[in-house]
Amino acid sequence: MDIFLMSTIQNEVLALFREEIPGYLDSDWKEIPLELDSDLFESPGDDFKDAIRKFEKTFKVDLSVVDWSCYFPWENTPLVTRWFKAKREQIEQTRQPLTVRMFAESAKAGRWLYD
């Protein structure tokens, strides 16, 4: 029963993110839909924000506890540091992937499980 429950939650979370965030374009300009292991780093900001708001409301998971700088370190970097490409590459190497699966597993647990 637990496997079925996880599949259902995974499907619901994946459907929510697919509804809010467009897929990625491949080299032939074909849209590739989000999957559970899709990294949400490249998602458009407004679409991503809408998705996480809807996720919080639908699955009752408090995302105010998330340390977003783990997943988007560049957003929290001083402007002067951003000017230097070497620094950018160094900062990007510390970035953790943020996947749909992480949201699905957190939905099942009822709380954010990562950071």
Backbone as JSON, one array per atom type, in Angstrom:
{
  "sequence": "MDIFLMSTIQNEVLALFREEIPGYLDSDWKEIPLELDSDLFESPGDDFKDAIRKFEKTFKVDLSVVDWSCYFPWENTPLVTRWFKAKREQIEQTRQPLTVRMFAESAKAGRWLYD",
  "N": [[0.82, -1.2, 0.0], [1.97, 1.25, 0.75], [3.8, 1.73, -1.33], [2.05, 2.2, -3.44], [0.81, 4.5, -2.47], [2.97, 6.31, -2.44], [3.5, 6.42, -5.18], [1.16, 7.64, -6.05], [1.29, 10.16, -4.75], [3.71, 11.07, -5.85], [2.93, 11.24, -8.55], [0.92, 13.19, -8.36], [2.36, 15.43, -7.43], [4.21, 15.72, -9.5], [2.44, 16.25, -11.63], [1.4, 18.72, -10.75], [3.72, 20.36, -10.86], [4.3, 20.16, -13.59], [2.11, 21.43, -14.64], [2.52, 24.04, -13.87], [5.13, 24.75, -14.64], [6.79, 25.07, -17.65], [8.06, 22.53, -19.88], [11.4, 21.54, -20.9], [13.33, 22.55, -23.77], [14.61, 20.47, -26.28], [17.52, 19.76, -28.36], [16.36, 19.72, -30.87], [14.31, 21.45, -30.66], [12.08, 20.38, -29.47], [9.63, 20.03, -26.97], [10.45, 18.84, -23.81], [8.93, 17.28, -21.23], [8.8, 18.0, -17.67], [10.31, 15.75, -15.36], [10.46, 13.46, -12.55], [13.12, 13.59, -11.66], [14.03, 15.93, -12.75], [16.0, 18.83, -12.72], [15.22, 21.8, -11.17], [16.5, 24.17, -11.42], [16.87, 25.76, -13.74], [14.36, 26.66, -14.26], [11.85, 29.05, -15.18], [11.66, 32.0, -13.23], [9.12, 33.2, -12.29], [7.29, 31.17, -12.92], [8.33, 29.09, -11.38], [8.04, 30.15, -8.79], [5.24, 30.34, -8.65], [4.63, 27.62, -8.79], [5.77, 26.59, -6.4], [4.28, 27.95, -4.5], [1.73, 26.94, -4.99], [2.27, 24.25, -4.49], [2.85, 24.31, -1.7], [0.35, 25.08, -0.68], [-1.36, 23.01, -1.63], [-0.2, 20.59, -0.68], [0.35, 21.11, 1.92], [2.92, 21.68, 2.98], [5.41, 23.33, 4.66], [7.4, 25.62, 3.22], [8.92, 27.69, 4.06], [11.04, 27.06, 5.59], [13.05, 26.22, 3.96], [16.37, 26.38, 2.82], [17.09, 28.26, 0.45], [19.41, 29.17, -0.7], [21.11, 27.02, -0.99], [20.34, 25.84, -3.33], [20.15, 27.86, -5.17], [22.63, 29.47, -5.27], [23.83, 31.62, -6.53], [22.01, 33.67, -6.53], [22.26, 34.79, -4.06], [24.66, 36.04, -3.91], [27.07, 38.62, -3.57], [27.08, 41.54, -5.69], [29.6, 42.46, -6.64], [31.15, 40.15, -6.54], [29.89, 38.65, -8.48], [30.84, 39.71, -10.85], [33.17, 38.47, -11.54], [34.15, 35.83, -13.43], [35.47, 33.44, -12.69], [34.88, 33.27, -9.98], [32.13, 32.91, -10.16], [31.93, 30.36, -11.34], [33.06, 28.86, -9.3], [31.2, 29.27, -7.24], [28.91, 28.16, -8.41], [29.61, 25.48, -8.41], [29.05, 24.67, -5.85], [26.39, 24.41, -5.72], [23.42, 22.64, -4.98], [21.38, 20.13, -6.5], [17.92, 20.72, -7.23], [15.11, 18.99, -7.22], [12.03, 17.72, -8.66], [11.34, 15.33, -7.47], [12.3, 15.68, -4.85], [10.42, 17.42, -3.83], [8.18, 15.77, -3.99], [8.83, 13.66, -2.22], [8.99, 15.13, 0.12], [6.35, 15.99, 0.28], [5.06, 13.59, 0.84], [6.13, 13.08, 3.38], [5.19, 15.26, 4.72], [6.6, 17.46, 5.4], [9.46, 19.59, 4.71], [12.29, 17.89, 3.63], [14.99, 18.31, 3.16], [18.23, 20.06, 2.87]],
  "CA": [[0.0, 0.0, 0.0], [2.84, 2.41, 0.82], [4.35, 1.97, -2.66], [0.98, 2.83, -4.22], [0.63, 5.85, -1.95], [4.07, 7.14, -2.93], [3.3, 6.64, -6.61], [0.08, 8.61, -6.19], [1.81, 11.46, -4.37], [4.67, 11.46, -6.88], [2.18, 11.64, -9.74], [0.23, 14.46, -8.09], [3.36, 16.5, -7.38], [4.72, 15.89, -10.86], [1.38, 16.92, -12.4], [1.36, 20.11, -10.31], [4.87, 21.08, -11.41], [4.16, 20.22, -15.05], [1.06, 22.41, -14.92], [3.02, 25.39, -13.59], [6.44, 25.01, -15.26], [6.9, 24.43, -18.96], [9.19, 21.61, -20.02], [12.63, 22.05, -21.51], [13.45, 22.3, -25.2], [15.81, 19.71, -26.64], [18.28, 20.36, -29.47], [15.47, 19.82, -32.03], [13.26, 22.36, -30.24], [10.91, 19.63, -28.98], [9.49, 20.21, -25.53], [10.63, 17.69, -22.95], [8.24, 17.61, -19.98], [9.49, 17.75, -16.41], [10.25, 14.4, -14.77], [10.74, 13.5, -11.12], [14.51, 13.95, -11.4], [14.38, 17.17, -13.42], [16.53, 19.88, -11.85], [14.38, 22.98, -11.35], [17.38, 25.34, -11.41], [16.7, 26.58, -14.94], [12.94, 27.01, -14.41], [11.58, 30.49, -15.13], [11.4, 32.45, -11.86], [7.71, 33.36, -11.95], [6.66, 29.85, -12.97], [8.8, 28.35, -10.22], [7.4, 30.71, -7.59], [3.84, 29.9, -8.67], [4.6, 26.19, -8.5], [6.01, 26.3, -4.99], [3.12, 28.45, -3.73], [0.66, 25.96, -5.17], [2.71, 23.05, -3.78], [2.64, 24.54, -0.26], [-1.08, 25.1, -0.4], [-1.96, 21.71, -1.95], [0.34, 19.49, 0.11], [0.52, 21.58, 3.31], [4.33, 21.59, 3.35], [5.95, 24.66, 4.91], [8.66, 25.83, 2.51], [9.66, 28.82, 4.63], [12.23, 26.51, 6.24], [14.01, 25.83, 2.93], [17.52, 27.25, 2.6], [17.13, 28.37, -1.01], [20.78, 29.45, -1.17], [21.74, 25.74, -1.36], [19.91, 25.5, -4.68], [20.32, 29.05, -6.0], [23.66, 30.25, -4.56], [24.16, 32.83, -7.29], [21.05, 34.71, -6.17], [22.64, 35.37, -2.77], [26.06, 36.43, -4.02], [27.21, 40.06, -3.78], [27.25, 41.98, -7.06], [31.02, 42.55, -6.98], [31.62, 38.78, -6.77], [29.29, 38.18, -9.73], [31.58, 40.23, -11.98], [34.32, 37.63, -11.83], [33.7, 34.53, -13.94], [36.06, 32.35, -11.88], [34.09, 33.19, -8.75], [30.83, 32.36, -10.5], [32.09, 28.92, -11.51], [33.31, 28.3, -7.97], [29.93, 29.3, -6.52], [28.0, 27.2, -9.04], [30.0, 24.12, -8.03], [28.5, 24.36, -4.54], [24.94, 24.32, -5.85], [22.8, 21.33, -4.89], [20.23, 20.03, -7.4], [16.59, 20.83, -6.64], [14.31, 18.19, -8.14], [10.61, 17.48, -8.38], [11.31, 14.21, -6.52], [12.49, 16.21, -3.5], [9.12, 17.94, -3.4], [7.28, 14.62, -3.83], [9.19, 12.98, -0.97], [8.6, 16.03, 1.21], [4.88, 15.95, 0.38], [4.72, 12.34, 1.54], [6.52, 13.22, 4.78], [4.45, 16.37, 5.32], [7.55, 18.53, 5.77], [10.63, 19.65, 3.84], [13.24, 16.89, 4.12], [16.34, 18.54, 2.67], [19.11, 21.19, 3.24]],
  "C": [[0.86, 1.26, 0.0], [3.44, 2.76, -0.54], [3.29, 2.65, -3.54], [0.78, 4.27, -3.78], [1.73, 6.77, -2.46], [3.91, 7.42, -4.41], [2.23, 7.69, -6.84], [0.58, 10.01, -5.85], [2.82, 11.95, -5.41], [3.96, 11.96, -8.13], [1.49, 12.98, -9.54], [1.21, 15.63, -8.08], [3.91, 16.77, -8.78], [3.7, 16.62, -11.73], [1.3, 18.4, -12.04], [2.51, 20.91, -10.93], [4.79, 21.19, -12.93], [3.12, 21.25, -15.46], [1.61, 23.84, -14.8], [4.31, 25.75, -14.35], [6.51, 24.31, -16.61], [8.11, 23.5, -19.0], [10.38, 22.31, -20.65], [12.62, 21.74, -23.0], [14.73, 21.52, -25.46], [16.48, 20.38, -27.83], [17.45, 20.49, -30.75], [14.26, 20.71, -31.75], [11.96, 21.63, -29.88], [10.85, 19.81, -27.47], [9.58, 18.88, -24.81], [9.96, 18.02, -21.62], [9.11, 17.32, -18.76], [9.3, 16.3, -15.99], [10.59, 14.54, -13.3], [12.17, 13.96, -10.82], [14.97, 15.18, -12.17], [14.88, 18.18, -12.39], [15.77, 21.17, -12.17], [15.19, 24.28, -11.41], [17.12, 26.29, -12.57], [15.24, 27.02, -15.15], [12.75, 28.52, -14.35], [11.11, 30.9, -13.73], [9.94, 32.54, -11.47], [6.99, 32.02, -11.95], [7.05, 29.03, -11.75], [8.13, 28.84, -8.94], [5.93, 30.31, -7.52], [3.72, 28.44, -8.29], [4.81, 25.91, -7.02], [4.9, 26.84, -4.1], [1.97, 27.44, -3.8], [0.99, 24.65, -4.45], [2.44, 23.19, -2.28], [1.18, 24.44, 0.12], [-1.7, 23.71, -0.57], [-1.5, 20.62, -0.98], [0.64, 19.86, 1.56], [1.94, 21.36, 3.82], [4.86, 23.0, 3.48], [7.32, 24.8, 4.25], [9.44, 27.04, 3.02], [10.93, 28.36, 5.32], [13.33, 26.15, 5.24], [15.13, 26.86, 2.85], [17.75, 27.32, 1.1], [18.53, 28.63, -1.54], [21.54, 28.16, -1.51], [21.49, 25.42, -2.83], [20.11, 26.64, -5.67], [21.39, 29.95, -5.37], [23.99, 31.57, -5.24], [23.25, 33.98, -6.9], [21.46, 35.44, -4.89], [24.1, 35.81, -2.74], [26.16, 37.93, -4.26], [27.54, 40.39, -5.25], [28.72, 41.99, -7.49], [31.56, 41.15, -7.3], [31.09, 38.26, -8.1], [30.06, 38.63, -10.96], [32.71, 39.32, -12.41], [33.88, 36.22, -12.19], [34.24, 33.37, -13.1], [35.27, 32.17, -10.58], [32.73, 32.56, -9.03], [30.91, 30.84, -10.63], [32.31, 28.23, -10.17], [32.0, 28.23, -7.17], [28.97, 28.27, -7.08], [28.35, 25.76, -8.67], [29.43, 23.71, -6.69], [26.99, 24.14, -4.59], [24.47, 22.86, -5.77], [21.64, 21.28, -5.89], [18.93, 20.14, -6.61], [15.64, 20.15, -7.61], [12.85, 18.09, -7.72], [10.48, 16.34, -7.37], [11.47, 14.68, -5.07], [11.18, 16.77, -2.97], [8.14, 16.8, -3.15], [7.57, 13.89, -2.52], [8.82, 13.83, 0.24], [7.09, 16.06, 1.39], [4.43, 14.7, 1.13], [5.01, 12.44, 3.03], [5.75, 14.33, 5.5], [5.33, 17.51, 5.78], [8.73, 18.48, 4.8], [11.73, 18.77, 4.44], [14.7, 17.22, 3.84], [16.98, 19.78, 3.26], [20.1, 20.72, 4.22]]
}
